[in-house]
């Protein structure tokens, strides 16, 4: 399996991920990180980023086709 380079797997700022991917305020995503309930992240200095590939995988893993699928997925987590 070929490893992605940084250029093909960009780092997305936390605030951008919060609003653009999760539809929440940046403070909400920060609270989820503190609880350990967010995708893995990268900290560079004081700034927090998410890899695009990690966000894509997280969204795919949390995608449900029906409410019964959603309930089953929540029980597995």
C-alpha angles and dihedrals in degrees: 000000000000116000117232119240123227091256092059094041105045125196112244117207114245094242091052092049092047095054102028102040107022100027093227136115116270089246090059093053090047090054090049090052090052090052091046091244100122136080116276111281141196121235117202109180105312095335125096125211137177124215111240091230091054092050091048092050093046092052092046091050091051096045115114131186096206142008091257090056089049092053091049092049092051091052090054093053 
